[in-house]
């Protein structure tokens, strides 16, 4: 199957280095301390953060830092399949762990000892790049909850199909079986917090594909900053500052 046409366009009409449209909203769950929805094209994700609060299981309490917990799930209607996925399936457990580790890299946990922060992420509509969308939604939700962070952590994926590096894969491109790389970065600190890759790539091609994903992460970071700035302006306006 041809994923890039001779004119250099992908199946959904994007150029190889073009991202899908981003949309985000802060404060979408009233009861949560912080929440956000994040869309990358047709992939829609919602994240809610509760905490810092008292540790429920005292055996897990840490005296020098906060306990970060994360739960990832997919709504039954999020994909075209009518299969019900069990709640604790291996993929969900693995992605929960990935999101938790990525978030722990940016949260200043030492400022909140003997407390816990819960991050809940749910995929409402899946069309490739769900892992990245979840991390971006969680970052926004943490910022909305006012949890101190070293930097925003943003994520994006890229792949290699038809001898072309492609940015921000959708489901069809993701399912093609080519190599794909998911990257998470702290943009201001210029540090990589997440790097996952399926299949193998020669090192020179890998560097191009990874660089493309990093550019995507930086674009997401700029967008998230705009959303947070806009949200702050609205709060100031409501308070009459």
Secondary structure, DSSP 8 states (H G I E B T S, - for coil): --SB-TTSBBTTS-BTT----EEEEE---TTSSEEEEEEETTEEEEEEEEEEEE-SSGGG--SSS-EEEEEEEE-TTSSS------TT-HHHHHHHHHHHHHHHTTB-GGGSTTEEEEEEEEEEE-SS-HHHHHHHHHHHHHHHTT--BSS-EEEEEEEEETTEEEES--HHHHTT---EEEEEEETTTTEEEEEEEES---HHHHHHHHHHHHHHHHHHHHHHHHHHHHHHHHHHHHHT-
